[in-house]
Amino acid sequence: MTIRVRRVAAACALGAALTACGAPSAPHASRPAPSAPTAAVSRPPTLAPGPAGLTPVFKNGPRVDGKTVALTFDADMTADEGPRAAAGEHFDNPQLIATLRTLKVPATVFMTGRWADEYPAEARAIGRDPQFEIANHSYSHYAFTGDCYGLPTVSPDRMKADVERAYTAFKKAGVPNAMPYFRFPGGCYDRQALRTLSAVGVTAVQWDVVSGDAFATDSDAVAQQVLEGVKPGSVVVMHCTRSAAPATEKAVRMIVPELRKKGYRFVKVSELIGAAGRHR
């Protein structure tokens, strides 16, 4: 998902060109499940379905469970951007992942299946690192509603297959346990999309803090926007893409120590969802 924001979250401009931090195959199971042996593996926390069984939507964790914050990074690559990658455009950002490791910041990466196709070694390395968790950002990075920041759209009869195809791509890349969380491309969804995805068994994950890193070149402004927006339980949306979010890695190096000075602890989205479930 691409979000372009300058100081005002409502001004977010998500573009089809955004791509980020990458193998096609036919979908199988409708509900994502760990590919590793499950004898001693507990299922990741999810939210209960919403009214009428709709896919639940998570935006932030409890505000009363201490100072926790989840940094999330969208690894966007749209299905039709292969020629741009072949021409040398970088939709990954290995330096950002290295910085998160150095700073010991756990994070959730919302990855498109097309990105996993393009960068299978990186997808595998992220997915097998316990510091990170990989969640679903669709296969194609096409919008699940009309009029979503210029993104091409997925027809309702293809939405479920698009999400499942991403999980299949993660497995093919060697990601052992992709999470049952889904972020809509562009952050755009409606009741029909929530109804259609209910059969997949995912929790849709949005955010309450927009970093404004998409297409930004001023890392100071990105860092300031995040630092001003974070509250206990916040979910911050950022991007893991050299070409479309070149200021993110430097911004993270400013954000992390400042939030730690304020007493914040970095967690993955799964921890916030688990806390939200306990408060219901």
N, C-alpha and C positions, 0 to 999 in steps of 0.2 A: 504494500500500500504506500502510495506516495502522498505525503502531506506537505504542502508549502505554506508556512505561516510566518508572518512578520509581526510578532508582539501581540497578535490577537488571534486566539484559537479559532474563532469563528471564521477567520479568513483563510482557512486551510484550503490549498489548491492541490488536489491529488492528480497527478498526470500519468497517462499511460506509459510515458517514457521512463518513469521511475523504476529502478531495479536495484538489487541489493546483494547483502553479504554473500545444488543444483539438480528420472530416467523413465521414459514413458512405458506404459504397460497397461494391460487391461485390468480394471478393478476386480476385486474378489469380494471379501467380506464387507458388508455394509457398515459395520461398526469397527473402528480401528482397534486393533488388539496388539499387545506386545508380541514380537516375533521370537523373543528369547524364551527359554523355559519359564513357566509362571508359578512353579511350586512355591517359591518363597517371595514372590513379587506381588505387592499389593497394588490394586488398581489406582491410578491417579485420581485425585478428587475432582468431581464435576458438580455442577449445580443441577438441581432437579428441574425437569421440564417446566416451562412457563404455562400460562393459561392455555387451555385447549391443547396441551401437549406440545406447544411450540418450543423450538430450540431456545434454551435460556441464554441471556446476554449478561456478561460480566463486565463492569467498567472500572471498579476499584474495590479494594479490600476494606475491611472494617477500619474506622477511624480511631477506634479505642483499643487496639491491640498493640500499642507501642508504635514506635517510629520505624515502620517498614516501608520499603518502596521497591517496585519491580521495574527494572529497565528492560524494555522489549525492543527488538530490532527486526524490522521487516526485511527479509532477503528476497527482494522482488526481482523477478525476471518474467516478462510477459511472453506468451507463447510465440509471438511473431518476431521476437528480438534476436533470434539466432544469427541472422546475417550481421547484425551489429557486433555481436560477440566475436564472430568469425573475423570481422574487420579490425578487431583489437580493443573494442570497448570492454571495460572491466565492470562487471556487475557484482563482483565479490569485494570483500575488504578484509584480507587476512591480517592487516596491521591492527585493525579494530579488535578482532578476536584475540590477537596476541596481547593487546593492551588490557583487555578485560581479564585475561589470564594473569598477567603481571600484577594487576591491581586486586586480584582475587575477588572479582565481582561476579556472582552468579547472574545469569540472564536467560531470558526466553527468546528464541529466534523463531519468528514466524516465516516459514520458508515456502516458496512456491515449488511445485514439482518440477517445473521447467528449470528453475535454478539448480535443483539437485541433479537434473540431467546434465547441465553444463559444468557443474563443479562437484562431481561425485566424491572425490577424495576429501574436499573441504567439508561437504555435508556429513560424510562418515566421521571425520575427526571431531566435528562439533557434536554430532549425535552420540558419540561414544565417550565424550568428556563429561564426567558427573557434574562439572561446574555449570553446564548448560542443559537446556531442554529444547527440543525442536517441536514446534507446533505447525499446524496446517494453515497455509495462506492461499489455498486453491492450487490447482495445477497451472492454469493458464494466466492468472492475474487479470482475468476479464471480470467485469462488474456483474454483480448478482441483482442489480436493478438497472433501470434506464437512467439516463442523465446523471452519470457518476463521473464527473471530472474528465469527460472525453474518453473514458475507457471503452473498449469494445464490450459487448455484453454476452453473457451466457444465457441461453434460453432456459426456461424453468425445467424442461424435460432433460437438460444436461447438467444441472447444478450438482445433483448428488454424485453423478459419475465423475465430474470434475474434481470434487473433493476426494473421492476414493482413489482417483488416478494419482493424486499427489501422494497419498499414503503408499501406494504401490511404488512410486518413484523413490520415496525415501527408503523403502525396503531394498530396492535394487541397488541403491547407492551404498547400502550397508548400515543404515541407521537402525539400531535395534529396537528402540521403544519410542516412537513418535507419540506425542501426547494427544489426548482426545480434545484438543482445543482448536478452534478455527477463527481466523480473522478475515473478515470480508475484505476483498480488494477495494481500495478506496474508502473502507469503512462504511460502505453503502449497503443497506439492507432494508427490507420491508417485511410485512407480515407473510407474504407468499414465500419469500426466501427462508424465513424462519420455519415455516410449515414444511417446506420441501426438505430441509436439512434435518428435520427431527428424526428421520429414519437412520441417520448416520450416527447419532448418539454423541454428538460433540457439544461442548459449551462454547458459544461465540464470545470472543474476547475483544472488547473495545479498549478504551483508555480514558483517563481524565486529565492527562497532561500531554499537550502536543509540543514537541521540541522545536518544530520549525526548521529541522535540519535538511529537509528535501530541497535540493538545488541551492542551499545556502552556502556562502563562502566565508561568512563571518562567524567563526567558532565562538567568539566571545558573546555574540548576541544569542546564539543557540544555548550556550551554557546559562546565560542570564534568564532566558525564558523558562528553562527547566527549573532552575533554582527558585524562581519566583512562583512557580506553579505547584511544586510538590507539597503534598500534605501526607500525613500518616495513611498508609494503605494505597498510595497512588500507583497507577500504572502509567509509565511514560512510554510514548511511542517514538522510536527513532528508526534509523535505517542503516543497513550494513552494505553499502554500495559505494564503491569508489567514484563511479562516474556521476551518480545522481545525488550523492550526499557526501561531498568531499571534506566537509568541515567536522564530521561527526566524531572521528577518532580524537582529534584535539579537544573538542568540546567535552568528551567523556573524561579526559584527563583533568579537566577543570571541575567538572560536576562532582565526581566521586569524592575527592578529599573534602570539598565544601559540605556536602551532605553528611559525610562522616563526622565532621566537626560539629554539625548540628544534632548529632546523635542518631542519625538514620542508619538502619541496617538493610543491606541489599538482599533481596530474596527473588526466587523465581515466581512466575505467575501461579504455579501449582500451590505454593504455600499460601498465597493470598486467597485463592479459591477455597482451599481447605479451611482457612480461618473464617471465610464468609459462610461456609456451610455450618460451622459450629455456632455461629451467631444467629442462625435462622430458627 
